[in-house]
Structures are given as structure tokens and as C-alpha cells.
Amino acid sequence: MVKTKPGMGDDYLKALAKIFKSTNDEAKRQGIITDYKILVGDAATQQDYDILLMIEYPNMAALDGLREKTDPIGAKMVGTEDQQRQLAVKRLEIREIMGDKTMREITLK
């Protein structure tokens, strides 16, 4: 759940196109994730988010050891930990992370 700063929505989406998309495409190719989505909408209040980043995993067990699986992808696509940290700091200028949430899809019978 992300709240972009005023006038920075397009800049943040451009950053997502470079980093979020490429790393998740690779994670999907490797079978680490099932799918990912970016949902964009107007914030309902001043405290609300306007971008929702969703990542779907095959099951809850896929979260075990996730960093060990995804860190090499980040290194390959983005660069060293220091380079990744620098990009994260730059993104602080254009967005605020409102939180994250783990949820499960259910099928009603």
C-alpha cells in the first residue's frame, strides 16, 4: 500500500516499470511467485493509499526462505545491496509506504 506524494504518481510508476516489473517478471519465470499486479486509484482520504502492489505466491510455504530466493534476483536486476539501498532512498522522495498485508484468496462453497 503506497501513497505517492502530490504530482509524483507518474514518476513512481516509471520507477515501478524499471524495478518492480523486471524483478517480479524474473521471480515469476523462476516459479517463486504466481503473479503480480499494480492497482492504481484515487485515495479515499488524506491518509489513504493510491497504489496497491500485489504479489501472489503459490502457497504460504513459498514465503519460507523468500529472501534467499529473491535477493539474487535483486542483485541481478538492480545491482549491489548498496545500489538497491540508494534507489530505495530516492523513492522516499516520491512515495510513502502505508503498510503491507498478507492475505489469502478463498473460494466459497
Buried (B, 14 or more C-beta within 10 A) or exposed (E): BBBBEEEBBEBBBEBBEEBBEBBBBBBBEEEBBEEBEBEEEEEEEEEEBBBBBEBEBEEEEBEEEEEEBBEEBBEEBBEEEEEBEEBEEEBEEBBEEBEEEEEEEEEEE
